[in-house]
């Protein structure tokens, strides 16, 4: 209990400092103070300071009895990772060296304690060393190649989310060491860090114009993988794969708008959406439902097909439909409703929910675009933190196999999306494009 209070207090104080500083740095006097004290508050200086703090926390935790102080110091150092970024952006102090230094200091902050926890038996040693190898390869060899090719090595979203998860994993290990009753999901979270770190390195070598098509292809393979997993009875994993496909689908359109794409991109995107958000959820419904489930599955697939066709042939060409608004419930959200209901409620209620979901998809009720409208209202640090928490939540589900809890989480998240989106449309109607 004492360890939980220390972690909660450290996180609370650090978060309050970050929020206060993010407000103050927008003021002229604070920016002038930064320029006058660059030895202390320059983004690169902050990187150095948090690395020193992390080293002090490591020594205190593993070699002394002052573990509470170590947790506080490490937590504050982790939160400073966000402070150097807001200083760099608000004071226009972004540099190529800073792009290299920031992730390097991240690694020096979380890798040593992860190794420490591995060698005292909290984490699997070989998994931590795999992460170390991937991280060091990305930091030294991949960045050198990128520099030779004159490509920016700045951290991408995969890397930023991975860093947050690694920081959280260190704190979780500290909690786990003194509270044996806590469910151990450390190795599952560590595997997620390895995957994200690998993706972060790989995507830096891919041409920007191919991002959208690659994401659509990954979405398609998620749908196919979900069908395979469902056929073999791994329903929770099949749903997790579909959720991963939704994350890919969330960004493929934005990447196409930002970097362009190939002429096959729109067709690939539509096919991937139909497989991942139409056929795959319907197959889960059939496998988990009663003998009449196939009737409602066909209705759902037909609703998704109609929704996608209308979007491509009608909604995309409309000039009176505001940018960032869907005409009818988007198929990814509809898929989430059916997936959550499939593992959380009885078949009879599932069928009723599926019919209502189809009605919402083919309706003309307006829903907010999650990526273009809702996420843009969320501060970037909060978005990265929320993404990290989702991944940790999935790791918890895989560890505990709490299928019903997983279903309720999916239904709750979809309901929140609907309510927040509708509220956002009423308060700040988007501009007509």
LINURWO-V325662 format. One record per backbone hydrogen bond with DSSP energy under -0.5 kcal/mol. NH is the residue of the N-H (numbers start at 0). CO is the residue of the C=O. If there is no record, write none. Layout:
# LINURWO-V325662
nh | co
NH | CO
NH | CO
This chain:
# LINURWO-V325662
nh | co
4 | 0
5 | 1
6 | 2
7 | 3
8 | 4
9 | 5
10 | 6
11 | 7
12 | 8
13 | 9
14 | 10
15 | 11
16 | 12
17 | 13
18 | 14
19 | 15
20 | 16
21 | 17
22 | 18
23 | 19
24 | 20
25 | 22
26 | 23
30 | 26
31 | 27
32 | 28
33 | 29
34 | 30
35 | 31
36 | 32
36 | 33
37 | 34
39 | 36
40 | 36
41 | 37
45 | 41
46 | 42
47 | 43
48 | 44
49 | 45
50 | 46
51 | 47
52 | 48
53 | 49
54 | 50
55 | 51
56 | 52
57 | 53
58 | 54
59 | 55
60 | 56
61 | 57
62 | 58
63 | 59
66 | 64
69 | 65
70 | 66
71 | 67
72 | 68
73 | 69
74 | 70
75 | 71
76 | 72
77 | 73
78 | 74
79 | 75
80 | 76
80 | 77
81 | 78
82 | 78
83 | 79
84 | 80
85 | 81
86 | 82
87 | 83
88 | 84
89 | 85
90 | 86
92 | 87
93 | 87
98 | 94
99 | 95
100 | 96
101 | 97
102 | 98
103 | 99
104 | 100
105 | 101
106 | 102
107 | 103
108 | 104
108 | 105
109 | 105
110 | 106
113 | 109
114 | 110
115 | 111
116 | 112
117 | 113
118 | 114
119 | 115
120 | 117
121 | 116
122 | 116
127 | 123
128 | 124
129 | 125
130 | 126
131 | 127
132 | 128
133 | 129
134 | 130
135 | 131
136 | 132
137 | 133
138 | 134
139 | 135
140 | 135
140 | 136
141 | 136
142 | 137
143 | 139
144 | 140
145 | 141
146 | 142
147 | 143
148 | 144
149 | 146
150 | 145
159 | 155
160 | 156
161 | 157
162 | 158
163 | 159
164 | 160
165 | 161
166 | 162
167 | 163
168 | 164
169 | 165
170 | 166
171 | 167
172 | 168
173 | 169
174 | 170
175 | 171
176 | 172
177 | 173
177 | 174
178 | 174
181 | 178
184 | 182
188 | 184
189 | 185
190 | 186
191 | 187
192 | 188
193 | 189
194 | 190
195 | 191
196 | 192
197 | 193
198 | 194
199 | 195
200 | 196
201 | 197
202 | 198
203 | 199
203 | 200
204 | 201
205 | 202
209 | 206
210 | 207
213 | 209
214 | 210
215 | 211
216 | 212
217 | 213
218 | 214
219 | 215
220 | 216
221 | 217
222 | 218
223 | 219
224 | 220
225 | 221
226 | 222
227 | 223
228 | 224
229 | 225
230 | 226
231 | 227
232 | 229
233 | 228
234 | 232
237 | 233
238 | 234
239 | 235
240 | 236
241 | 237
242 | 238
243 | 239
244 | 240
245 | 241
246 | 242
247 | 243
248 | 244
249 | 245
250 | 246
250 | 247
251 | 247
252 | 248
254 | 250
255 | 251
256 | 252
257 | 253
258 | 254
259 | 254
259 | 255
264 | 261
267 | 263
268 | 264
269 | 265
270 | 266
271 | 267
272 | 268
273 | 269
274 | 270
275 | 271
276 | 272
277 | 273
278 | 273
279 | 274
281 | 277
282 | 278
283 | 279
284 | 280
285 | 281
286 | 282
287 | 283
288 | 284
292 | 289
293 | 290
294 | 291
295 | 291
296 | 292
297 | 293
298 | 294
299 | 295
300 | 296
301 | 297
302 | 298
303 | 299
304 | 300
305 | 301
306 | 302
307 | 303
308 | 304
309 | 305
310 | 306
311 | 307
312 | 308
313 | 309
314 | 309
315 | 310
316 | 313
317 | 313
317 | 314
321 | 319
322 | 430
324 | 321
325 | 366
327 | 325
327 | 364
328 | 359
333 | 329
334 | 330
335 | 331
336 | 332
337 | 333
338 | 334
339 | 335
340 | 336
341 | 337
342 | 338
342 | 339
343 | 339
344 | 340
349 | 345
350 | 346
351 | 347
352 | 348
353 | 349
354 | 350
355 | 351
356 | 352
357 | 353
358 | 354
359 | 355
360 | 356
361 | 357
362 | 358
366 | 325
368 | 323
372 | 368
373 | 368
374 | 369
376 | 373
377 | 374
382 | 378
383 | 379
384 | 380
385 | 381
386 | 382
387 | 383
388 | 384
389 | 385
390 | 386
391 | 387
392 | 388
393 | 389
394 | 390
395 | 391
396 | 392
397 | 393
398 | 394
399 | 395
400 | 396
402 | 400
405 | 401
406 | 402
407 | 403
408 | 404
409 | 405
410 | 406
411 | 407
412 | 408
413 | 409
414 | 410
415 | 411
416 | 412
417 | 413
418 | 414
419 | 415
420 | 416
421 | 417
422 | 418
423 | 419
424 | 420
425 | 421
426 | 422
427 | 423
